[in-house]
Amino acid sequence: MDEAPLYLRPRLEPPLAPLLDSSDLLHTLVDALGSPLDVLLPDRIAANAERFADVRRAHRLGGREFFAHKANRSSALVRHLAATRAGVDVASLDELRHALGAGFTGDRIVASGPKGPEFLWLAALVGATVHIDGPTELDTLAGIVRDHRLAPVRVLVRLSGFTSPGVAIRSRESRFGVPAAALDGLLDDLERHRDAIDPVGTAYHLDTVSLDEKAVALEGCLHAMNTLRARGFQPRIVDVGGGFGTGYVEHRDEWDRYTTELTRAVLGERPPLTWGGHGYGLRAEGGTVRGSLGLYPAHRPDAGPAYLDALLSRTAPTLGRPLGGLLLENLYDLYVEPGRALLDQCGLTLARVLETRTTRAGEPVLRLAAKATDIGLEDHGVLVDPLLLDRGGSGPADPADAKEPAGVFLTGSLCLESDLITRRRVFLPRTPCPGDLLAFANTAGYCMDFAATHAQRQPPARKVAIGGGPGRWRWTLDEEYWPVPRPEGRSA
Ligand SMILES: *Cc1c(COP(=O)(O)O)cnc(C)c1O
């Protein structure tokens, strides 16, 4: 290869890092269970929830951490969390049933997202806390409670479209929630439904990395709490949703170099880095770059619990004091609903290499036994390198001692031109051989099953859960996992 490789090496922490050193185990699992294969590490989700709780407690706040279930359909993860103090945020009837079946009680469940009557009924029946998305949903829920003579339902009023007087930042538009400016109308509805609905607090969920926007939203929730109190309600919870993020790429310099070179490639200043000159949102117009990079900021030193800490430490835009302190002063509980951030380092997706070939244009292409929808990293704008695991190897091939690095495109197993697992040339320490495995690290958040299909009757990946550690890894099928030890029998 005549150009220097542009690596985007993944961030790896225990237990994911030592598991990747157990190449033989991973090859055996794919031999037995097929490619692609999702591997989950339930111990790590519990550790991640505890880190969020540590931040909350450091700000001396009560409350709870809720796992946004929609980020992964695994049973092992939900069952493992049921054995901790954490809660779960469910966004469909079936997610609610799954959480109840895993052992969660209603007091540890929040129900969010668009809801039909069955979902509302079951949530109300089991005493879950319901995010109210608008006046129609509120009326439906109140009607269900009265018809079925249920106890009043705890609701969080989900707000959106926050602005702050004298502050240029406004929170981004959301399809969900009640516009903060329309809260008064909703309060009239809540008064009518006092017999059926207990408004316990306010909520937002913003899909942004911007702390400024989140600070405006959190302050907006605090104002809304005052408005609720002024009407005689007793709200006590502020739910700041999810969106704390994850860092996928270890080294900032690799990320910066990659995005710089991508821009140069779009301008034609260097050979293309992508399939058909794809620009990930960028394009060249008259010698300058236009558009905006549609990529997840893959190097994020401040993601996850650190992001929550930064938000709580931030000064409220108009009240002029730290947001965490304002919550504490009012004795409000803090709810958080991380999806992606709770799944940081919780799993990987394995895919077997089937074939390497060179296109007529001289492009090296690797065909994998997986569909693009089984490995959703690119679909979520996340660019990060897979690791190359040879059979019998002692760990992933290391770019540091690569003798003949290779830049390859990764394609999937569908009979479809667009089934590309990467639209960029991925740099690997050597050219893989058929039978090698590629390990895509940190796929548990949204990149395993959110968009997985049965196209061409090719099933989505099976899931296994792994615990233990080097020399004592134990695995089960995801659906067989329960957080209790099994009888082991006597060893000979
Ligand atoms: C999707 C979602 C989350 C989780 O978002 P992440 O970005 O994965 O943390 C939390 N709350 C609500 C209401 C959501 O819709």
The ligand as a Gaussian input file, in Angstrom:
#p B3LYP/6-31G(d) Opt

LIG

0 1
 C      -33.774000       7.109000      22.985000
 C      -34.147000       7.701000      24.282000
 C      -33.221000       7.681000      25.341000
 C      -31.814000       7.164000      25.215000
 O      -30.997000       7.963000      24.400000
 P      -29.424000       7.705000      24.280000
 O      -28.951000       8.711000      23.312000
 O      -29.242000       6.310000      23.812000
 O      -28.842000       7.897000      25.647000
 C      -33.649000       8.184000      26.565000
 N      -34.898000       8.689000      26.746000
 C      -35.797000       8.728000      25.745000
 C      -37.144000       9.306000      25.997000
 C      -35.451000       8.246000      24.478000
 O      -36.341000       8.306000      23.484000

